[in-house]
Amino acid sequence: MNTILKVDARQFIPFRKGNVLRNHQADFHLDDASLRIDVVSAFWPFMAEVTQAILEPVAFTEMQWLKRVATSIGFQELAEGKTDLLIGNDGNEILNHQLEQTGLPIVKEKIWTEPIAILLNKDNPVNNLTVSQIQDIYFGRIRNWSELGGKQQPIHTYQLERGNGSQTAFEKFVKGNNIDENHHEIHTMPDIIDDVAKDVSGICYTFWSYYTRMYANTQTHMIAVDGTAVTDPNYPLKDDLYMIYRKDHPNENLHRLTSWLKSAKGQELIATCYQPERTVE
Protein backbone atom coordinates (compact mmCIF):
# COMPACT_ATOMS: atom_id res chain seq x y z
CA MET A 1 0.00 0.00 0.00
CA ASN A 2 1.72 3.17 -1.17
CA THR A 3 -0.63 5.82 0.15
CA ILE A 4 0.38 7.18 3.54
CA LEU A 5 -2.19 9.94 3.80
CA LYS A 6 -5.70 9.61 2.42
CA VAL A 7 -8.41 11.49 4.25
CA ASP A 8 -12.06 11.44 3.21
CA ALA A 9 -13.24 15.04 2.85
CA ARG A 10 -16.26 14.17 5.02
CA GLN A 11 -13.87 13.71 7.94
CA PHE A 12 -13.31 17.49 7.81
CA ILE A 13 -16.97 18.38 8.36
CA PRO A 14 -17.09 20.73 11.38
CA PHE A 15 -18.73 19.49 14.57
CA ARG A 16 -19.20 15.98 13.18
CA LYS A 17 -18.41 13.30 15.73
CA GLY A 18 -15.05 11.66 15.00
CA ASN A 19 -13.86 14.31 12.54
CA VAL A 20 -10.12 14.92 12.12
CA LEU A 21 -10.25 18.66 12.80
CA ARG A 22 -8.11 20.20 15.50
CA ASN A 23 -9.75 22.47 18.04
CA HIS A 24 -8.61 26.10 17.89
CA GLN A 25 -9.64 29.11 19.94
CA ALA A 26 -10.80 32.36 18.34
CA ASP A 27 -11.85 35.77 19.62
CA PHE A 28 -14.58 35.98 16.97
CA HIS A 29 -17.86 34.03 16.92
CA LEU A 30 -20.90 33.78 14.69
CA ASP A 31 -24.29 32.16 15.21
CA ASP A 32 -25.67 32.94 11.73
CA ALA A 33 -26.89 29.73 10.04
CA SER A 34 -28.03 31.55 6.91
CA LEU A 35 -24.59 32.20 5.41
CA ARG A 36 -23.62 29.99 2.49
CA ILE A 37 -19.90 29.51 1.94
CA ASP A 38 -18.33 27.59 -0.94
CA VAL A 39 -14.75 26.37 -0.47
CA VAL A 40 -12.62 24.85 -3.23
CA SER A 41 -11.37 21.38 -2.39
CA ALA A 42 -7.72 22.19 -1.70
CA PHE A 43 -8.65 24.68 1.02
CA TRP A 44 -11.44 22.62 2.61
CA PRO A 45 -9.38 21.40 5.64
CA PHE A 46 -8.24 24.86 6.68
CA MET A 47 -11.67 26.49 6.26
CA ALA A 48 -13.35 23.63 8.11
CA GLU A 49 -11.07 24.25 11.09
CA VAL A 50 -11.71 27.98 10.91
CA THR A 51 -15.46 27.27 10.89
CA GLN A 52 -15.27 24.97 13.89
CA ALA A 53 -13.36 27.67 15.78
CA ILE A 54 -15.67 30.63 15.08
CA LEU A 55 -19.17 29.24 14.52
CA GLU A 56 -21.57 28.26 17.24
CA PRO A 57 -22.35 24.53 16.78
CA VAL A 58 -26.10 25.08 16.79
CA ALA A 59 -25.76 27.36 13.74
CA PHE A 60 -23.89 24.89 11.56
CA THR A 61 -25.75 23.15 8.75
CA GLU A 62 -23.46 20.94 6.69
CA MET A 63 -24.82 21.68 3.21
CA GLN A 64 -25.64 25.34 3.77
CA TRP A 65 -23.01 27.10 5.85
CA LEU A 66 -20.01 25.38 4.30
CA LYS A 67 -19.79 23.37 1.07
CA ARG A 68 -16.85 21.88 -0.80
CA VAL A 69 -16.94 22.64 -4.54
CA ALA A 70 -14.84 22.65 -7.68
CA THR A 71 -13.53 26.11 -8.61
CA SER A 72 -15.77 26.35 -11.69
CA ILE A 73 -18.87 25.44 -9.64
CA GLY A 74 -17.97 28.00 -6.97
CA PHE A 75 -17.78 30.80 -9.56
CA GLN A 76 -21.03 29.66 -11.13
CA GLU A 77 -22.89 29.55 -7.83
CA LEU A 78 -21.59 32.98 -6.87
CA ALA A 79 -22.81 34.37 -10.21
CA GLU A 80 -26.22 32.75 -9.75
CA GLY A 81 -26.61 33.93 -6.15
CA LYS A 82 -26.50 30.39 -4.77
CA THR A 83 -23.63 31.13 -2.43
CA ASP A 84 -22.63 34.21 -0.42
CA LEU A 85 -18.86 33.72 -0.19
CA LEU A 86 -16.34 31.76 -2.24
CA ILE A 87 -13.00 30.80 -0.70
CA GLY A 88 -10.54 29.89 -3.44
CA ASN A 89 -8.03 31.24 -5.93
CA ASP A 90 -8.98 33.98 -8.37
CA GLY A 91 -10.03 31.73 -11.26
CA ASN A 92 -9.09 31.74 -14.92
CA GLU A 93 -10.11 34.24 -17.61
CA ILE A 94 -13.20 32.28 -18.61
CA LEU A 95 -14.58 32.05 -15.07
CA ASN A 96 -13.90 35.71 -14.36
CA HIS A 97 -15.52 36.76 -17.63
CA GLN A 98 -18.66 34.82 -16.71
CA LEU A 99 -18.72 36.56 -13.34
CA GLU A 100 -18.20 39.99 -14.91
CA GLN A 101 -21.09 39.36 -17.28
CA THR A 102 -23.48 39.34 -14.31
CA GLY A 103 -22.72 43.01 -13.59
CA LEU A 104 -22.48 42.23 -9.87
CA PRO A 105 -20.11 44.36 -7.72
CA ILE A 106 -17.74 41.51 -6.92
CA VAL A 107 -14.95 41.94 -4.37
CA LYS A 108 -11.82 39.77 -4.28
CA GLU A 109 -9.76 40.07 -1.13
CA LYS A 110 -6.55 38.14 -0.60
CA ILE A 111 -6.36 36.33 2.74
CA TRP A 112 -3.51 33.85 2.31
CA THR A 113 -0.74 32.63 0.03
CA GLU A 114 -0.52 28.93 -0.76
CA PRO A 115 2.66 27.14 -1.94
CA ILE A 116 2.41 24.92 -5.02
CA ALA A 117 4.42 21.75 -4.46
CA ILE A 118 6.23 20.07 -7.35
CA LEU A 119 6.10 16.27 -7.08
CA LEU A 120 8.35 13.66 -8.65
CA ASN A 121 8.44 9.89 -8.35
CA LYS A 122 10.53 8.85 -5.33
CA ASP A 123 12.95 6.92 -7.58
CA ASN A 124 13.76 10.04 -9.58
CA PRO A 125 17.15 11.27 -8.26
CA VAL A 126 16.37 14.92 -9.13
CA ASN A 127 15.58 16.83 -5.93
CA ASN A 128 15.77 20.44 -7.08
CA LEU A 129 14.63 22.34 -10.17
CA THR A 130 14.82 26.01 -11.03
CA VAL A 131 11.76 28.03 -11.98
CA SER A 132 12.98 28.28 -15.57
CA GLN A 133 13.59 24.52 -15.77
CA ILE A 134 10.03 23.77 -14.66
CA GLN A 135 8.71 26.20 -17.23
CA ASP A 136 10.86 24.59 -19.93
CA ILE A 137 9.57 21.15 -18.92
CA TYR A 138 5.94 22.20 -19.30
CA PHE A 139 6.69 24.21 -22.46
CA GLY A 140 8.22 21.04 -23.92
CA ARG A 141 11.69 22.58 -24.31
CA ILE A 142 13.27 20.09 -21.88
CA ARG A 143 12.14 16.55 -22.64
CA ASN A 144 14.58 14.21 -20.87
CA TRP A 145 15.57 13.94 -17.21
CA SER A 146 19.23 13.51 -18.25
CA GLU A 147 19.24 17.22 -19.12
CA LEU A 148 18.54 17.94 -15.45
CA GLY A 149 20.97 15.56 -13.79
CA GLY A 150 18.56 12.63 -13.81
CA LYS A 151 18.40 9.35 -15.67
CA GLN A 152 18.23 8.91 -19.42
CA GLN A 153 14.44 8.78 -19.70
CA PRO A 154 11.73 11.01 -21.23
CA ILE A 155 9.87 13.45 -19.00
CA HIS A 156 6.13 12.81 -18.62
CA THR A 157 4.23 15.93 -17.56
CA TYR A 158 0.96 15.49 -15.69
CA GLN A 159 -1.59 18.28 -15.51
CA LEU A 160 -5.15 18.70 -14.27
CA GLU A 161 -8.06 19.61 -16.52
CA ARG A 162 -8.54 23.30 -17.28
CA GLY A 163 -10.77 25.17 -14.83
CA ASN A 164 -9.48 23.24 -11.84
CA GLY A 165 -8.19 25.59 -9.12
CA SER A 166 -4.67 24.19 -8.93
CA GLN A 167 -4.49 24.00 -12.72
CA THR A 168 -5.46 27.67 -12.94
CA ALA A 169 -2.77 28.54 -10.41
CA PHE A 170 -0.15 26.57 -12.29
CA GLU A 171 -1.11 28.10 -15.64
CA LYS A 172 -0.16 31.53 -14.29
CA PHE A 173 3.32 30.15 -13.75
CA VAL A 174 3.66 28.38 -17.11
CA LYS A 175 1.79 30.72 -19.41
CA GLY A 176 1.66 29.52 -22.97
CA ASN A 177 2.16 25.87 -22.03
CA ASN A 178 2.42 23.83 -25.23
CA ILE A 179 1.02 20.34 -24.71
CA ASP A 180 3.36 17.80 -26.24
CA GLU A 181 3.05 14.07 -26.87
CA ASN A 182 4.15 13.23 -23.32
CA HIS A 183 1.47 15.39 -21.71
CA HIS A 184 -1.20 13.69 -19.59
CA GLU A 185 -4.36 15.55 -18.57
CA ILE A 186 -5.92 14.03 -15.43
CA HIS A 187 -9.33 14.60 -13.87
CA THR A 188 -8.62 14.58 -10.10
CA MET A 189 -5.76 15.48 -7.78
CA PRO A 190 -5.52 12.01 -6.15
CA ASP A 191 -5.23 10.50 -9.63
CA ILE A 192 -2.48 12.87 -10.71
CA ILE A 193 -0.47 12.10 -7.55
CA ASP A 194 -0.97 8.35 -7.93
CA ASP A 195 -0.02 8.46 -11.61
CA VAL A 196 3.32 10.08 -10.79
CA ALA A 197 3.75 7.54 -7.99
CA LYS A 198 3.60 4.82 -10.67
CA ASP A 199 5.64 6.68 -13.29
CA VAL A 200 9.34 7.16 -12.55
CA SER A 201 9.46 9.73 -15.38
CA GLY A 202 6.49 11.72 -14.12
CA ILE A 203 6.19 15.24 -12.74
CA CYS A 204 3.12 17.01 -11.39
CA TYR A 205 2.04 19.74 -8.98
CA THR A 206 -0.42 20.13 -6.14
CA PHE A 207 -1.25 22.62 -3.43
CA TRP A 208 1.01 22.02 -0.44
CA SER A 209 -1.88 21.98 2.06
CA TYR A 210 -3.71 19.34 0.03
CA TYR A 211 -0.63 17.10 -0.04
CA THR A 212 0.03 17.47 3.67
CA ARG A 213 -3.56 17.29 4.93
CA MET A 214 -5.64 15.23 2.51
CA TYR A 215 -3.74 13.05 0.05
CA ALA A 216 -0.12 11.98 -0.36
CA ASN A 217 1.76 8.94 -1.59
CA THR A 218 5.03 7.41 -0.39
CA GLN A 219 6.08 6.84 -3.99
CA THR A 220 6.21 10.61 -4.60
CA HIS A 221 8.25 13.37 -3.01
CA MET A 222 8.20 17.16 -2.95
CA ILE A 223 11.29 18.76 -4.42
CA ALA A 224 12.99 22.08 -3.80
CA VAL A 225 12.59 24.91 -6.31
CA ASP A 226 15.45 27.35 -6.81
CA GLY A 227 17.11 25.64 -3.85
CA THR A 228 14.29 26.41 -1.43
CA ALA A 229 11.93 23.94 0.25
CA VAL A 230 8.18 24.32 -0.15
CA THR A 231 7.91 25.44 3.51
CA ASP A 232 10.54 28.17 3.09
CA PRO A 233 9.13 31.75 3.09
CA ASN A 234 11.17 32.43 -0.07
CA TYR A 235 9.77 29.47 -1.99
CA PRO A 236 8.93 30.91 -5.44
CA LEU A 237 5.84 28.91 -6.51
CA LYS A 238 2.81 30.30 -4.73
CA ASP A 239 -0.78 31.24 -5.41
CA ASP A 240 -3.01 33.68 -3.58
CA LEU A 241 -6.15 32.57 -1.77
CA TYR A 242 -9.12 34.95 -1.95
CA MET A 243 -12.47 35.69 -0.40
CA ILE A 244 -14.81 36.45 -3.30
CA TYR A 245 -18.24 37.95 -2.64
CA ARG A 246 -20.69 40.74 -3.51
CA LYS A 247 -19.66 44.13 -2.16
CA ASP A 248 -23.32 45.07 -1.66
CA HIS A 249 -24.31 41.85 0.10
CA PRO A 250 -27.10 42.68 2.60
CA ASN A 251 -25.97 40.22 5.31
CA GLU A 252 -23.90 42.18 7.81
CA ASN A 253 -22.46 38.96 9.25
CA LEU A 254 -20.79 38.24 5.93
CA HIS A 255 -18.95 41.56 6.14
CA ARG A 256 -18.08 40.95 9.80
CA LEU A 257 -16.62 37.57 8.84
CA THR A 258 -14.56 38.84 5.90
CA SER A 259 -13.25 41.77 7.93
CA TRP A 260 -12.20 39.49 10.77
CA LEU A 261 -10.46 36.98 8.47
CA LYS A 262 -8.28 39.86 7.20
CA SER A 263 -7.50 41.07 10.72
CA ALA A 264 -4.35 40.17 12.66
CA LYS A 265 -6.28 37.68 14.81
CA GLY A 266 -7.94 36.16 11.77
CA GLN A 267 -4.62 35.78 9.98
CA GLU A 268 -3.14 34.18 13.09
CA LEU A 269 -5.92 31.58 13.15
CA ILE A 270 -5.54 30.87 9.42
CA ALA A 271 -1.79 30.35 9.86
CA THR A 272 -2.47 27.90 12.69
CA CYS A 273 -5.07 25.99 10.68
CA TYR A 274 -2.72 25.76 7.70
CA GLN A 275 -0.03 23.88 9.61
CA PRO A 276 -0.04 20.17 8.71
CA GLU A 277 -0.51 17.57 11.42
CA ARG A 278 2.39 15.60 9.98
CA THR A 279 5.19 16.17 7.53
CA VAL A 280 5.10 14.33 4.23
CA GLU A 281 8.50 14.03 2.56
N, C-alpha and C positions, 0 to 999 in steps of 0.2 A: 504494500500500500504506500504510494508515494506522497499522498496529500497529508500534510501535517497540520493544516489549518483550514477547516471548512465549516463555516457557521451559517446555519439557516437564517435568512433575514428575519424570520418570525421570532427568533430568539432575541432580537433587539427591540421588540415591541415594549414600550414603556409600561410599567406597572403590572405586566403579565407575570404570573407566578413562575419562577424558574428561569427568568430571562438572564442574559449574560451581561446586563448593563451594570456598571459600577455606580455607586451612590455618591453624588456630589452635592455640596451645599451651595446655595445661591442667595444673594440678598434681594432677589427679584422674584415675584410670584404672580401667577395668573390663575383665575378660576373661570375663564371664558371658554366654554365648550363650542362656541359657534365658529371659531377660527378654523380655516381649512388651509393646511400647509402641505405643499408637495415638496418632496426631497428626492434628488436624483440618487441612484443606488449607491454610488461610491461614498456619499456623505451621510448615508442613513445611520450608521453606528454613532457618529458624533452628534447628530441632531436628535437622535433618540435619547442619548444621555443628557443633552441639554434640556429636552422636554421633561424628562423624569425629575430633573433638578428644579425646574421653575414652575411646573404646572401642578395644580392641586389634583390629586388622583380622581376625585369625583367628577372633574371636568373633562377627563380624557375619554374620547371615543375613538377607537382604533382607526376606523375608516373615514373619519371626518377631520379630526384635529391634525393628524399626521399621516401622510401616505407616501409610500415609495413608488417612484415613477421613472420611466425613461425620460431623458432630456427633452425629446421631441414632444412627448405627451404633456410634460410640465408646461412647456411653452403654449401648447394648444389649449390646455385647460385654463391657463392664465388669460389667454385671448378671449376665451368663451365665458369667462366669469365663473368657472367651476372651481377655482381655487383662489385664495386671497394672497398667498405668499409662495414664491418658488425659491428654494434653496438649491443653487447649482452654479455651473459656470455660465458664461455669458452667451453661449449658443453660437451657431454658425450664421452665415449671411442669410440663408433661406429662412431659418427660424425667426431671426430678428426682423426680416422683411415682413413676414406674416404677422408679427406682433405690431409692427409699425402701421400696417394696413388697417388695424382696428381703430386708430386715432386716439387710443387711450393714453393718458399721461403716465407712462411707465417710468419707474425709478429703478436704477440698478446701483446698489451700494455694496462695495467690497467689504467683506468681513474676515476673510482669511486667505492665505496663500498655500496651495497644496503642491507638494513635490510630485513629479512624474517619474516613477522608477523605470529604469531600463532593465529588462530581464533577459538573461541568456540561459542556455542549458548548463547544468552544473559541470558537465564534462568539457565545456568550452574553456580553454585556458585564458582567454581574454578577460581581464577584470577591470579594465578602464578604457573608455573611449572619449574622444574630444567631441565637442558640440559639432564641429564641422564634419567629423567622421560619421557621426550618426546621420547628419543630413545627407551626406554622400551615399550612405547605405540606402536610405529611403528614396533618394533621387535615382538610384541605380548606377551611380558612378563608381562605387566600390562594390564588387560582386563576390569576392572571395576572402575568407577569413585570413588567409596567408598574407594579405596586404596589411593586416592589422596585428601581426604577431601571432596569429592563430594557426590552425591546421590548414592543410591544402584541401579545402572543401567550400562549395558555393554557399553564399549567404541566403537564407530564406527569411524574408521579412513577413511578419504577421501584423495585421492591422484590423481594427474593428470596422463595422459598417458605418458609413457616413451618417451623421446625425447623432451618434452616440456621444455622450459627454466627454469621455476620455479621448475619443477619436477627434472631436472638435478641438480639444486642447492641444493634441499632438499636431494637428494640421497647422496650427499657428506657428509651430516650431519648424515644420518641414513644408513650408508653402511651396506649391508647385510640384508636389510629389508625383513622379512619373511611375505608374505601376508597371513593373516589368514581369517577365515570365515566372519569376520566383515568388511573386507576391501572393499572399493568402489573405483573403478577407473573411473574418470570422464573426459570428453573430453575437456571442456572449463573452464576457471577461473570463469566467472560469475555463471556457473552451480555449481561449487564446493562450492562457497560462499553461494548461495541460498539453496543448499542441507543442509549445516550446519545450516542455518537460520531456516530450517524446522525440524531439528533433534536435540533435546535437548541433545542427547548423542554424537553428532558429534564433530570432530576436523579436522581442515585443516590448510593450510598455503597459503600465497600469498606474493608477493613482496609488501612492505610497500607503495611504490609510486603508485602502481596500485590501492591499496585499498583507498588511500587518494585522488587520482586524477581522477580515471576512474570508479570504481565500488565498492560500499559498500552496506551493508544492516543493518538496525537498529536491526535486530534480531540476529546479531553476534557482538562480541566484541573482540578486540585485548587484549591479556593477557601479563603480564610481564613474563620474562624468567630469572631465577636465580635472581629474585628480581629487575630486571632492565626493564624499559619501552623500547618499540621499538625505541623511539627517543633518548634514552640515548647513549652517545658515547661508553659506555662499554657493550652495548647490545651484547650478544654472537652469535646470529644467523645472519650471514651476507654472502653475496656472492659478488664477484668482478665483475665489469662491464668492458668489454674490447673493444678496437678498434682492429679489425682483418682485415688484408689486406696483399697484396703482397709487400714484401720489395723492389722489383725491379720495382714497378709500374711506368710507364713513365710519369704520370701526376704530375707535380710539385705541383699543387694546392692541391692534396691529401696529400702530405707530409707537405705542409704548414699548412693545416687544422689539421692534427694529432699532429703536433708539438705544435700548439697553444692550442689545447684542453688539452695538458699536462702541459702547462705553468701556472704560478700563476694566470694570468688574466683569462685563460680558466677555471681553476678549480673554480675560484670565480664565474664565470657565471654559471657553472654547479651546484654549491651549491645553487645559487639563484633560478635556474629553478627547482631544486628538492624540494623546499619548497612547501607544499600543500597550496591551497587557503583556506582550511578549515580543521578543525580537526575532525576526525571521531573516536568516542570512542565506 
